[in-house]
Amino acid sequence: MPAAGKNGKDSLTARQVGTIEFCVLAEISPLDGAPLGTWPSAGPREAEAAMARAREAFPSWAMRTVSDRAKLFGELAHLIVRELDAVVDAIVRSTGKGQVEALSSDVLATLDILHYYRKQAAAILAPQRRASSTIHLGTSFEVEWSPLGVVAVIAPWNLPFQLALVPAASALVAGNAVLLKPSERTPSIGALIGDLVRRAGFPEGVLQVVQGGGDTGRALIEARPDKVFFTGSTASGRKVMAAAAANLVPVELELGGKDPALVFADADFDRAVAGIAYGAFANTGQVCLSIERAYVERAIHDRFLEAVAELAAGLRVGPGPDTDLGPLILDRQREIVDAHLADALGKGATPVRPISREQGLYHPVVLRNATHAMKVMTEETFGPILPVMAFADEDEAVRLANDSAYGLGASVWTADLGRGRRVASRLCCGSVTVNDVLKTSGNPDAPFGGERSSGFGRYHGPEGLWAFSRQKTVAVTAGRLGREPNWFPHTPQLYQTTRTLVQTLYAGEGAFKKGARIAGSLFDELRRRLKKRR
């Protein structure tokens, strides 16, 4: 069991009451070291009890109409807006990020999704008619969605409000009960979400916040939810998947990234510099969609390096409401950033500006002479480092970008929008922006997710509700005939009729002739069947 780290974020500790030892979460703000509270850490018994309460709450919640459930998300959004400054302040104290970052990336993005599902969920989850084929004349087809049951949402620490509440809300509006395990690094935000949901009028038990670390997450999975939605590192995602596999619990994994930016010489230079600096250093690089490697066409490579390094050098780093970059949240993450930087410098990379850091504060670092032999180009760094490589042409840029175990996002920067779309289609990832950055995770109507080691599954948009639903095809036939043409008995005449149908449908004849042959064959077979009935 890890002890509290220097920055207070490695927060699982043990306490004794009499002869009973139990775990608690002790959260300390990275801003000033102020204690933010303690929470009991749930074990297997608590996880089973929470699951039982969720199972009990699920049926009545699932029986509500989608519109009825969606109305409550309007109440939740209004409550968040009424208490906006307090919500932002809680996120700032828990993560150390600046007010603008907390408001835009955590709160605004969440409110946008809540608004979207409040307006669109009923239509998305309504039964959908599907076309019937020629051989199914007289039968109508529909696809309908129903809730899964209980969903376990295991959330990360970097965007603790958005990346906990959005998947939880998606599962809830689809009719599921939710067990939400926030990160053990940001338990206060999980508690805040639970309080907001309760005060918004959600029924008791439909969303329960279960605090704890990795052992608690495992206990939730072993309690056999109907789905696990996990956001976090690729290494942790593998553990979640392995634990879920024991009971065939389906999982959706939103994992790490190593997103490339491809900058062509014809791009709007100033926009590309500003956008890539934001994409690389927003939230101190602690975003799954952060730009973690830049490939720049050789003609503008040196100029780009100087410009982005100059912009980065002017960013305000430190605690405070108006800061651009706050501290790295975890001791463990600092060690990874240090290791990647040391590896790159040891293999020939050089910083464009002198490296500056003190305690948990890392000023942005832009590296020249980066290569794919360096960890900073191949492994997720999750910190404010931007390595840059030159490329000669489009094919080389695509090859370098795709030379990665990850596949979450990417960005392409060019004035030629035809090339932008062409390059985007060649990149192996879940989403691409052209002349922009970090937009694909914020559109409520667009599915979001990754490929390769960045996970699988999609949420947001219609896919974000279908992901938490059972999909069922319903075929309805009026049944006015005593039997269908292909039912028993199987006769030589039926074989000939079916053979004629196959040849007619797939032999490439004209539409009129094909229709006449089909109608004639079916009419003859139906006439024989009706004659036998009489």
C-alpha positions, 0 to 999 in steps of 0.5 A: 500500500503506497504512502502519501507522496511529497505532493500529497497525491499518492494518497492511500494510507492505512489507519487503525481503529482498535484492532481493525486496519482499513484504508483511507484516501487522504487528498492534499492539494498540489497548489498549497499542500492544504488537506482536501479531506479523507474518504474510506477506500472500498474493498470487496465487501463494500463493492458487493454492497454497492452492486446490490444497491445498484441492482435494486435501483436499476429496474425502476430507473430503466422503466422510465422513458428516455425523455424522463431520464434526460430531464434530470440532466437538465436539472444537473446542468442548471445546478452546475451552472448555478455553482460554477465558480465553486465547481471550478475552484474544487477542480483547481484545488484538486488538480492544480490546473488554472481556472481557465483550463478547469472551466473549459476542459472539465466543466464546459465540455461536460455541460455541452455533452449533458445538453446534447443528450438532454435534447437528443437522447430520446431520438437516438434511443428510439427504435429505428426502422431498417430496410427489408430485402427482396426475400423478406417481403412482408416482414418489417425490421427494427433495431431497438436499444435497452439498458445493460444493467449496472455499469462500472465507470473507472475514471482518471485524475487528469480531467477528473470532472469531465472524464468521470461525469460524461461516461457516467451520464451517458450510461445513466441516460441510456437507463443503466445504474452506475458505480463510479470510481473516481481516481484515488488522486482526486477523490474530492471531485468524485464526491462533488459529482455524487453530491451534484447528482443527488441534489439534481434529483436522481433516484437513490442508488442509480449513481454511487461513488465508490472511492478507492485505488486499484484494489477497489477497481478490481473489486468492482470488476469482480462484482460482475457489472454488465460493462466496465468503462475505463479511462486511464493508461494503457498498462492499467487498461490491460489489467482491467481487461484481464480482470473483466475477462474472468467473468466475460464482462465487456469493457470499453477502454479509453487509453493513452496516446502519442498524438502526432502533429504533421505540419506542412510548409504551406500551413498558416505558420502562426496558427500552426505554432499557436495551435501546436503549443496549446495542443502540446502544453495544455493542462501541462501536457496531461491530456490523452490527446496532447500533441506528443510529437511534431513532424515538420516539413524540412523547409520550415523546420528550423523556423518552426522550432524557434517560434514554438520554443519562444511561445512556450518560454512565455507561458506562465507556470505555477499555482494561481488562478491565472496560470497557463500551466500548473504542476504535474499532479503525480510524483510517478508522472514526474519520474516518467517525464524525467526519464523520457527527457534524460533518454532523449538528451542522452541519445542526441536531442537538444533543448531549443531553450534552457530547461527550467523546472523546480519541484512539481513545476515543469516549464515547457521543453521543445526538443530538436534532433528527436528520433524514433530511437527515443522514448519521448517519441515512442512512449506516452510522456504525459508532460510538457515536452514537445519533440520535433522531427523534420520530414521531406514529403507527405509519404514520409510524414504519414509513415513517421506518424503511423510508426507508433503503438498508439492511435488516439488522435492526430492533427494535420496543418496545411493550407491545402484542405484536399491534402489535409483530408487525404493525409487524415484518411491515411493516419491510423487513429480514432480522430484527426483534426485539420488545422486545429487541435483537441477538438475531436473529444469535445464535439458531443455529436462525434464519436470519440475513441482510439485504435491500437494501444489507445483502446477500443470502443467509442463514446459521445454522439449516438455511439455514446448511448449505444455503447451502454445499451443492448442492441436487438433486432426485431422482425415482425411479419403479419402472418397472413399466409399459413406458411412461408414459401421456404418452409417445409415441405422441401420439394423439387418445385421449391428448389427450382423456384429458389434457384430461379430466385437466386439467378434472377437476383444475382445474375445482373439482369435489368431491373424490369426483367428481374422484377418480372422473374421474381414476381412470377416465381413467387406467384407460382410458389404461393399459388401452389401453397394456397392450393394445398391449404384449400 
